[in-house]
Amino acid sequence: MFAVIKTGGKQYRVAAGDTITVMTLAGEPGDSVAFDHVLMLSQDGKPALGTPFIEGASVAGQIVEQTRGPKAISFKKRRRQNSKRKRGHRQDLTLVRITGLLTGDVESSVGTAPPE
């Protein structure tokens, strides 16, 4: 069983027990988080697709660590002008362990026509 969730403007394919790195979330290590924007849910090989999200479905997780990404260096130089600028940036990230997928009794949408 797996789900596709949306958080921080990105989509992640997750299953129970996975560890993912997402954009920074509020909370301390050990705190619980819930992802309610579930785009797709697969149970027993039968996918359920949301329009755009699946009502009643959510993914539960636990914050493992608040960390920072690798350093990205931006360097600009204007030749013959004795002008240069160097900047560094590190993105704040959160490491989350997925503890469970809550389906909310979602029915599979395989082989069914969309409502008109």
HUMOTA-V300221 format. One record per helix or strand. SS is the DSSP state (~ for helix, > for strand). FROM is the first residue (numbers start at 1). TO is the last residue. If there is no record, write none. Layout:
BEGIN
SS,FROM,TO
SS,FROM,TO
END
This chain:
BEGIN
>,2,7
>,10,14
>,19,23
>,32,35
>,38,43
>,46,49
>,58,68
>,72,78
>,83,89
>,92,102
END
